[in-house]
Amino acid sequence: MIQKTRGIVLHQTRGAMGHLVVTIFTEESGSVAFVVKPSRSKSRRLHANLLRPLSIVELSFDLRPNQSLQRIDDLHVGIAYRSLPYHPVKETVALFLGEFLFYSLRNETCNRPLFTFLCSSLEWLDACDRGLANFHLTLLVRLTRFLGFWPMLEKPEPGLYFDMQSCQYTPVRPPHGAFLTPEEAGLMPLMLRINFPSMHLFRMSREQRNRFLDILEAYYRQRIPNFPELRSLQVLRDLLS
């Protein structure tokens, strides 16, 4: 079945025979893995440029459900970025988010509201000129709504821990490491109000931003099976330090 759809490039890796395996989150079929053969032709080189992480593309392919890797028949620019591929900070943020979304969405099927949210978020990143250091945190917070595990945190009583495994406040420090201290638990309801228009108002030190990211990563890790250590995370930390 020939399918024409928009897609967001999430991840690519080199496979056997020099083939490129590219995962694209498509509007019509969710996450789909494609194999792209190496070639010196002009069209193939163009494909390679279009398949950078978080590129928004329009593509067509013959969807064969019994095959793990699909083949792209046609590929075009979906949204032309003005600054994202040429801005070193934005490009690093895109690399990190591409890897994070690859693992978060690898089993995601068709989810048009999520796709629309991600497209509009990436257009915001492309146009953003302030609060950029908080963009990845904002996206990861808002993304939880679309994945079904938005943290419903109310202002706790003083002295309570928040257990991220059970999603409950507790007066006793949990025996595992996935928890918020009473101080962090008190601040989290405020931090969850962050959005793209207001993200520049959230002034955070390097340590605070890294801790907030640690909390978000741990929260996702509790809810997404086999979520690995991210290679791009330290690069992002170093850049935003």
C-alpha positions as CSV (number, residue, x, y, z in Angstrom):
1,M,0.0,0.0,0.0
2,I,1.5,3.3,-1.1
3,Q,1.4,5.8,1.7
4,K,2.1,9.6,1.4
5,T,2.7,11.3,4.8
6,R,4.7,13.9,6.7
7,G,7.3,12.7,9.0
8,I,9.9,13.8,11.6
9,V,13.3,12.2,11.3
10,L,14.3,10.8,14.7
11,H,17.4,8.6,14.4
12,Q,19.8,7.1,11.9
13,T,22.5,4.4,12.1
14,R,24.8,2.7,9.7
15,G,23.8,-0.8,8.8
16,A,25.2,-3.6,6.8
17,M,26.8,-2.9,3.4
18,G,26.9,0.8,4.2
19,H,23.1,1.1,4.3
20,L,21.6,3.8,6.4
21,V,18.7,2.8,8.8
22,V,16.5,5.8,9.5
23,T,13.6,5.9,11.9
24,I,10.9,8.5,11.1
25,F,7.9,9.3,13.2
26,T,5.2,9.6,10.5
27,E,1.9,11.3,10.8
28,E,0.0,8.3,9.3
29,S,1.8,5.2,10.7
30,G,3.8,6.4,13.8
31,S,7.4,5.3,14.0
32,V,8.7,3.5,10.9
33,A,12.2,2.3,10.1
34,F,13.5,2.7,6.6
35,V,16.6,1.5,4.8
36,V,18.4,3.9,2.5
37,K,21.0,2.5,0.2
38,P,24.4,4.3,-0.3
39,S,24.7,6.0,-3.6
40,R,26.7,8.8,-5.3
41,S,23.7,10.0,-7.2
42,K,22.5,13.6,-6.6
43,S,19.1,12.4,-5.4
44,R,20.6,10.1,-2.8
45,R,22.9,12.8,-1.5
46,L,19.9,15.0,-1.2
47,H,18.2,12.3,0.8
48,A,21.1,12.2,3.2
49,N,20.8,16.0,3.9
50,L,17.1,15.7,4.5
51,L,17.5,12.8,7.0
52,R,19.2,14.8,9.7
53,P,17.6,14.4,13.2
54,L,14.4,16.4,13.6
55,S,14.1,17.3,9.9
56,I,10.4,17.5,8.9
57,V,9.9,15.8,5.6
58,E,7.2,14.7,3.2
59,L,7.7,11.1,1.9
60,S,6.0,8.3,0.1
61,F,6.6,4.6,0.5
62,D,5.1,1.2,-0.1
63,L,4.1,0.2,3.4
64,R,4.6,-3.6,3.9
65,P,3.6,-4.5,7.4
66,N,5.4,-7.9,7.3
67,Q,8.8,-6.2,6.7
68,S,10.8,-4.5,9.5
69,L,12.5,-2.1,7.2
70,Q,10.6,-0.1,4.6
71,R,12.0,1.7,1.5
72,I,11.4,5.4,0.7
73,D,10.1,6.0,-2.8
74,D,10.0,9.8,-2.7
75,L,11.3,12.4,-0.2
76,H,10.9,16.2,0.0
77,V,11.3,19.0,2.5
78,G,8.2,19.3,4.7
79,I,9.1,22.4,6.6
80,A,12.3,24.4,5.6
81,Y,14.1,25.5,8.8
82,R,15.7,28.9,8.8
83,S,18.2,28.6,11.7
84,L,18.0,25.1,13.3
85,P,20.6,23.3,11.1
86,Y,23.1,26.3,11.3
87,H,22.8,27.3,15.0
88,P,25.3,25.2,17.1
89,V,23.1,25.2,20.2
90,K,19.9,24.4,18.4
91,E,21.6,21.7,16.4
92,T,22.9,20.0,19.6
93,V,19.4,20.3,21.2
94,A,18.0,18.7,18.1
95,L,20.5,15.8,18.3
96,F,19.6,15.2,21.9
97,L,15.8,15.4,21.3
98,G,16.0,13.2,18.3
99,E,17.7,10.5,20.4
100,F,15.3,11.0,23.3
101,L,12.2,10.8,21.0
102,F,13.6,7.8,19.2
103,Y,13.5,5.7,22.4
104,S,10.3,7.4,23.7
105,L,8.3,6.9,20.5
106,R,9.7,3.6,19.1
107,N,6.5,1.7,19.7
108,E,4.2,4.6,19.0
109,T,1.6,4.1,16.3
110,C,-0.4,6.8,14.5
111,N,-0.9,9.7,16.9
112,R,-1.8,12.9,15.0
113,P,-2.2,15.2,18.0
114,L,1.4,14.2,19.1
115,F,2.7,14.7,15.6
116,T,1.1,18.1,15.3
117,F,2.6,19.1,18.8
118,L,6.1,18.0,17.7
119,C,5.9,19.9,14.4
120,S,4.8,23.1,16.1
121,S,7.4,22.6,18.8
122,L,10.2,22.3,16.2
123,E,9.0,25.4,14.3
124,W,9.2,27.2,17.7
125,L,12.8,26.0,18.2
126,D,13.7,27.2,14.7
127,A,12.3,30.6,15.4
128,C,13.3,30.8,19.1
129,D,15.7,33.6,20.1
130,R,15.4,33.5,23.9
131,G,15.0,30.9,26.6
132,L,16.7,28.4,24.4
133,A,18.5,26.6,27.3
134,N,15.1,25.6,28.6
135,F,13.6,24.4,25.3
136,H,14.4,20.7,25.7
137,L,13.0,20.7,29.3
138,T,9.8,22.4,28.1
139,L,9.3,19.9,25.3
140,L,9.9,16.9,27.6
141,V,7.4,18.2,30.1
142,R,4.7,18.9,27.6
143,L,5.3,15.6,25.8
144,T,4.1,13.6,28.8
145,R,0.6,14.7,28.1
146,F,0.6,13.0,24.7
147,L,2.2,9.8,26.0
148,G,-0.3,9.4,28.8
149,F,1.7,10.0,31.9
150,W,1.4,13.7,32.7
151,P,2.6,14.0,36.4
152,M,-0.4,15.3,38.3
153,L,1.6,17.0,41.1
154,E,-0.2,19.3,43.6
155,K,1.5,21.5,46.1
156,P,2.5,19.0,48.8
157,E,2.6,19.6,52.5
158,P,6.1,20.5,53.8
159,G,8.5,17.7,54.4
160,L,7.0,15.1,51.9
161,Y,9.1,13.2,49.4
162,F,7.6,12.3,46.0
163,D,8.0,8.7,44.9
164,M,8.3,8.6,41.1
165,Q,7.6,4.9,41.0
166,S,4.3,5.0,42.8
167,C,3.6,8.7,41.9
168,Q,2.7,9.4,45.5
169,Y,3.9,11.8,48.2
170,T,5.3,10.0,51.2
171,P,6.7,11.2,54.5
172,V,9.4,8.5,54.4
173,R,12.4,8.6,52.0
174,P,11.9,5.8,49.4
175,P,14.4,3.0,49.4
176,H,15.2,3.4,45.7
177,G,16.7,6.4,43.9
178,A,13.6,7.5,41.9
179,F,12.3,10.2,44.2
180,L,12.2,13.9,44.7
181,T,13.4,15.5,47.9
182,P,10.9,17.6,49.9
183,E,12.5,20.8,48.5
184,E,12.3,19.5,44.9
185,A,8.7,18.1,45.4
186,G,7.7,21.6,46.5
187,L,9.1,23.2,43.4
188,M,7.9,20.7,40.8
189,P,4.3,21.9,40.5
190,L,5.7,25.3,39.5
191,M,8.2,23.8,37.0
192,L,5.4,21.8,35.3
193,R,3.8,25.1,34.3
194,I,6.7,25.8,31.9
195,N,5.7,26.3,28.3
196,F,7.3,27.7,25.2
197,P,6.0,31.3,25.6
198,S,7.1,31.4,29.2
199,M,10.3,29.3,29.2
200,H,12.6,32.4,29.1
201,L,11.1,33.5,32.4
202,F,12.4,30.4,34.2
203,R,15.9,31.4,35.4
204,M,17.9,28.4,36.4
205,S,21.5,27.7,37.2
206,R,23.4,25.0,35.4
207,E,23.0,22.7,38.4
208,Q,19.2,23.4,38.6
209,R,18.7,22.8,34.9
210,N,20.7,19.5,35.0
211,R,18.8,18.3,38.0
212,F,15.5,19.1,36.4
213,L,16.6,17.1,33.3
214,D,17.7,14.2,35.6
215,I,14.2,14.2,37.2
216,L,12.5,14.2,33.8
217,E,14.8,11.4,32.5
218,A,14.1,9.3,35.6
219,Y,10.4,9.9,35.2
220,Y,10.4,8.7,31.6
221,R,12.7,5.7,32.5
222,Q,10.0,4.5,35.0
223,R,7.4,4.5,32.3
224,I,9.1,3.5,29.1
225,P,10.6,-0.1,29.1
226,N,14.3,-0.5,28.3
227,F,15.0,3.3,28.1
228,P,18.8,3.4,27.7
229,E,21.5,5.9,28.7
230,L,21.6,8.6,26.0
231,R,24.8,9.2,24.2
232,S,23.9,12.8,23.4
233,L,23.1,13.8,27.0
234,Q,26.6,14.8,28.1
235,V,27.2,16.7,24.9
236,L,24.0,18.8,25.7
237,R,25.1,19.3,29.3
238,D,28.5,20.5,28.3
239,L,27.1,22.9,25.7
240,L,24.6,24.5,28.1
241,S,27.0,24.7,31.0
